[in-house]
Structure formats: C-alpha cells, structure tokens
Amino acid sequence: MEAGRRVLGEARPGDLVLVGGHGHAQKNLGLLTANMPPNGMTIAAAHTVDAAILKAAAALCPDAPESAARVPEDGAVHYVTCLEWGRARLDGLREGLALFGLETRETTLPGGESMAVFRITRPAQGGPRPFPEACADYWDGLPDPARTVSGVDLGALLERAHIDTDRMRALRLMRLVQDDGDLPETWAEQATMFAYFLMQEDAHELSRQFLEAFLAESGHPTPDLMRMAHDALRAFREGRGEDAVRRLEDCEASAREKHWDMREIRLTSCLAEAAMLGALGRTDPAGQALTEAEEDGARSLPEYSIIECLARGRGEDARREMERFRATVPGSRDTFFRLLGLGPWNAPGAAAALCGAPSVP
C-alpha cells in the first residue's frame, strides 16, 4: 500500500511504472495495483533486473526502439521492487542504469514489506548515452549471459526445448523474464512460463518455440488450438489486422469441428473473438461472439465488462474499465489482456533487449 501511495504521489502523466521482485513480478504487480485507485498510468512487469534496466533505458533514451514504452521529456520511470531476499538480487541495477547515463533516486519504504522505489530519470545535464551502444556494452559486460543470478542455466533450457536459433539473441530475451527466481517445478510449467511471458515481451518467435516444446511432451488435448491461438495473438499484437481475423476464423472453425463440446473451449474462443474482432472494428461478428459467450455464463466473469466494451467498439470505455479492473482484481485475472497487448499493462522489452533489432532472427 505504501508503494502505491509513493508512486501516485510522485508520478506525472506519461510516466512509466515497472514492478519487479523476486521470482514472479506479475504477482507483485497485482498486489501493487490492487492497492491503488484506478489510474491511467502504464504499470507493467519487469521480471528481472535486466528487464528493469533495459525497459527504463528504452523509455528514457531518445534513440531507443520506437516500439518501446516512452515517457515525456520531463518524465520518469518508477521501478518498484522487493528487497526481502537481500540486496544481492539488485546487483547490477544501479550500475546498469548508470551505463546508459541515467540518474536514480532510491527510497526504501517503511513497514515490514521491504519495498523500495527507484525513480529513474534522464541526467540533469546532457543526455543519456546512445541506446544501441550502451545496450551492447551492457550485454558484453555480463560474465555469463546463460547463468542467472540464482544459478539457473538458461542454455540448458534452450537445449531441453530443442531451440537452436541464435543463442545470444535467445538468452537476451529469456533474461527479460528469468534471472533471479526459482523455476517452476516441472518442464511443462517451465516451457509454459517462457511461452507466456515471452509473448508479453513481443518475443513472439521464441515464445512459439517454447510453446512447441511444451506441446511435444505435455499430451495437451488441443494442440491445434494452442498453435492457432498463438498465431492469431501474434498477428493481433503486431497490428496485422486482416491476418489476425483470418487466423481467428480458422481457429474458430477448428474448435467447432473438434472441441465444441467443451464449455471452456467455447467460452475462451468466443471471448477471444469478441475482444479482438471488436478492437479491430469488426463489431458485428464481435457482438455475435459475445452473445454466444454469454450463453456459457460470460456475464459472471470479472473481465466481462472490458470485453463487452471492446466488442462494441468502445475503446475509451474499455480502457477505463481496464484501469478499474486492474485496481480491483489482483493476481493473474488480467492474463487475457496482457496477452492481447491491450491496456495499461504493457511495456514489451524484446526490442530493447536486442538493441532495436527484430525479435525474429
């Protein structure tokens, strides 16, 4: 609660808030936003120290990738993290930010939660270093990009997933979502985690490869739908509207043909169509999908009010509902909207991690 008050007291319109912490930043993100009133700030996860540095730098450096979240000239990035597991978990944070020529002010919050807020700004004199140059220096300065702070071997995970694309590129992307916490217990959970989190970072190709690694061994009942949904989401996130519509139609046809007896499949498929088609301006088929979802109880879901606004083409109403939803429903119930890339939860890091290069080799 104190962290939420601190951020609201200092942040200006257009500022970016990043939330970290040991292991799973989205849990901490949910706790922070549930203790804040609805607001229009971009508040996104930074799962790792690498992610915090690169996303903050991309927001503040004028020559950073255009796709990164940006803040105004007099704006700041506020990084909220937990110190409970010791300051070793923040090793390299201050040095990394300084490497980009950024200034930081740290505030340790009172109470037993061991929280700190870092206010990160452009230098008072001059400007930040050129982003591509500083980004390259940052990665070159890591002793072993494959070895995380907590000792996880990311290279071994790439081998386990049978991923043989550009290794350094893949390691940079993986370090956006894992460097200082324990991995999930099972391989299926690990592959799912990387597929899900990397999608949010706009590392779509690597996300798909981890999805394939999961499907190869999980015995999932609907692998065809998982692949098709991933492709539709990617097209939607990348702004390829016509391609997204076509892939959604293919996904729906396959679901109706093979899996429509499963309520969860019907509900998920119809809600995804309602949200994406509505956001793309196709409100008639979006409304039809929403009506069908309502027959399976969609109105009882906390996120229904957002999806309804999207399906009806009311974008501004949807954003206001997202802000209210974020402040009242902590935890992972906003997963759907994170994956869509909609609303005030998004600050993808793939472009920053790769110095502006595309995430597909």
C-alpha positions, 0 to 999 in steps of 0.5 A: 500500500505504501508503494502505491501511495509513493508512486501516485504521489510522485508520478506525472502523466506519461510516466512509466511504472515497472514492478519487479521482485523476486521470482514472479513480478506479475504477482507483485504487480497485482498486489501493487495495483490492487492497492491503488485507485484506478489510474491511467498510468502504464504499470507493467512487469519487469521480471528481472533486473535486466528487464528493469534496466533495459525497459527504463533505458528504452523509455528514457533514451531518445534513440531507443526502439520506437516500439518501446514504452516512452515517457515525456521529456520531463518524465520518469520511470518508477521501478518498484521492487522487493528487497526481502531476499537481500540486496544481492538480487539488485546487483547490477541495477544501479550500475546498469542504469548508470551505463546508459547515463541515467540518474536514480533516486532510491527510497526504501519504504517503511513497514515490514514489506521491504519495498523500495522505489527507484525513480529513474530519470534522464541526467540533469545535464546532457543526455543519456548515452546512445541506446544501441551502444550502451545496450551492447556494452551492457550485454558484453559486460555480463560474465555469463549471459546463460547463468542467472543470478540464482544459478539457473542455466538458461542454455540448458533450457534452450537445449531441453526445448530443442531451440537452436536459433541464435543463442545470444539473441535467445538468452537476451530475451529469456533474461527479460523474464528469468534471472533471479527466481526459482523455476517452476517445478516441472518442464511443462510449467517451465516451457509454459512460463517462457511461452507466456511471458515471452509473448508479453515481451513481443518475443513472439518467435521464441515464445512459439518455440517454447510453446512447441516444446511444451506441446511435444511432451505435455499430451495437451488435448488441443494442440491445434488450438494452442498453435492457432491461438498463438498465431492469431495473438501474434498477428493481433499484437503486431497490428496485422489486422486482416491476418489476425481475423483470418487466423481467428476464423480458422481457429474458430472453425477448428474448435467447432469441428473438434472441441465444441463440446467443451464449455471452456473451449467455447467460452475462451474462443468466443471471448477471444473473438469478441475482444479482438474482432471488436478492437479491430472494428469488426463489431458485428461478428464481435457482438455475435461472439459475445452473445454466444459467450454469454450463453456459457455464463460470460456475464459472471466473469470479472473481465466481462465488462472490458470485453463487452466494451471492446466488442462494441467498439468502445475503446475509451470505455474499455480502457477505463474499465481496464484501469478499474479492473486492474485496481480491483482484481489482483493476481493473474485475472488480467492474463487475457489482456496482457496477452492481447497487448491491450491496456495499461499493462504493457511495456514489451522489452524484446526490442530493447533487449536486442538493441532495436533489432527484430525479435525474429532472427 
